[in-house]
Amino acid sequence: MKILFAVLIVLSTYFSSNAQVKLNSKIDTANIEKGQLYQFIGSYFQKDTISNEKWHPKYNGKQSYDFTMDWLWKNKTPKKLAKLMNLELVELQLVNDTLAYCKILARSKSEIPGESYSNVYKLYIVKINGEYYFDNCKNYDSNRFKKFETKNINFYVSPFYNIDTKKMKYASRKLDILYKELKKPRLAKSIDYYMCSTEDELNNLSNLLIWDGGLGAYTNIPEGFIVAVNDDPVYSHEFVHAILGASANCFFLQEGVAVLYGGLDKGTKSYEDGIADLKACYQTGGCTFDNLYERKVEQKYNSNLTYAFAGAFCKYLIDSYGLEFFYKLYYNKEISTANFIDKITEITGVSKKEIMKGVEKIILDRDFKTN
């Protein structure tokens, strides 16, 4: 009893002095294992670097280790997150002797309208040789999904879906078509495609329970998997991302080429449909080259207009210079979203005014064809 009391005093002193993560009253740290887990979580939020040091050793040497689809969480050090947000450990469950999971409520400290949010993150914690490590929910919570393998794609289907296997086989053939259209070799390993029925399922596979942001789909390029709220096995937009891999962090190149060859809105809208919407927006005065380029066109429930604009920009580049030249731009690490048009001007020698004319000609004057 004296030993337990001493442990609790040490933990209490430790967290009162660092106060990284508030403890919800329902979590009983009189349980020594939970007390140690709480200490591990608190120590994580003292780290002032972004690294996989406290993540499962299986991620050593891997580019991708934290699958949390929240750009704030991924782009800030844990210590910085603790400064930006009020963190509270709201749930801590022991699954077995070596596995637990935690849920962390994060409330923004900002009182500026539009900048306040409350997110809830979920992570698993694995005990290996007496040491604790974080792990991603996908590795444990995807076991409820039904697996079906095809030549190019391993499908993991939500238990709420009943997908025709013929459609999944067709999706695999569609991937072969995209390889030819994009002039790219077949990927070394099959794509894992998690077909979620709800945002809740997608979020949970992304270490999130409640998120102020939102995604309908994403591709983890280094790990080769797609997670999407979609009941269609053919998701060409995400397939393009998987085939081409990571661009140099440029929205216009990465999303534009995916729209051009894969469409919008889970494939329910083609590139041509997007261009038609874009043309209509131009005609009403809601869209201009500048506000599209600056991504300031307001759409309440999607960003189709800016995505279609990126698609038109990629078509302009491919039509003007060819696909191989486009790939040199796509993989050029000096090109970013911020400097995109300046770099295109510098590399091609074409003025911004001429580039703008070329892109707007595609939107306003030409037949809407991708070939």
Steps between C-alpha positions, in 0.01 A plus 500: 500500500787738580658419164177576315459826691856598408437426133188719501687787666775479238242500218306786657813710540615415149180614331429801719840638406461433128120511461515383140187286519213546742363179648127426485363406842360168377849361430627313803877548515504296822536222246879494462487406130268792422720732703802397294307541176393847609864584568596375153231716336612804699864443405402489133359852518831630632677404178610803299579306182292314242632144488396136533696460824191411703327303224501123449848376395350353181493855362877545536642617170155567353395835359145464632433391858222724638180455297310779681321698228510835677752742350536685832591180686738386225679829442563612858728351762317338793627775730366766264162322487483509878556876488236557232233276653359404835553123506300259712534124523131405493530123462769242569417134456714191553428249222740233623842471667681668212236716331298805602338796330450862598267779394623857528269800487668809353334840539655798325616783721415759235184706560499641148177409315565230242820389671350319799453124483477184706659185362519151647794282404530126553828307511600151604791442735708184474732368770817338366777380733367724774492813279189679369447606138213660309336320209234588243135403532493358147713206608241390757162647404502389136451134596124553479534575126453218246803430281486416130817473290532584130803527272571865580290584805435345840153617600401541866126553499288648779273245671210728402568447129428204276712566191475290185837327449467556124519873564818454703658298219400773255669758723822300476474506120434876515832537679673325210338752264628789710852357498492517119341846483751641747788306340608364835613150599282284721560560873724245669228409749122502493311805627300451821163672461288546815141559392330679792126547528516809724727786600519332840668194347742712298589712802556200721746350251674839509547523881206738533161478666392863471671742263432863418642431154371244257596269217299275273806308389878501506794295379795420724757484223803365694296215649292440186149511641180692428231580756170633365133541582384333183305194388652504151808279453613727214654812653714625215591832665669321792641233267687776313653623827614147581649442154689830475619520859578822681553821309712778644218619728318692228120502508462601134714215369400225740125562507477635147630188329280281724196702390605490134528120492275406791225759533335651809252400770593132525486478120137612476627814325744478210769751421270626223218553750736700718606719211135563409433615859811715488389664175159575651668657803711720270189611316327609822810689615557276803824357362808673366848368432631687805245384759523142372879507509493644851241234596260763630187385317241425765317165482324385812519123463783432254793655314408373153558833325858537620567131431359532146715811450807298602390236248479762224846626593643147473327449164654825375847379601455150354348631173777758466805301601408131522460253783870434558569871543202521735653227717822701526289778647298260716805358673700824513559560871554870445138546392241560772144627521634843603741548208326290234431753225831679555686173455298407190585841352867458587526146358295550181598859424132582445357809670231478767264684267545241225462212745178652630367534145587138427326366811191717451477393135462141622229606745305736277551422132600141426311175475529324834719202414786349696673337203 
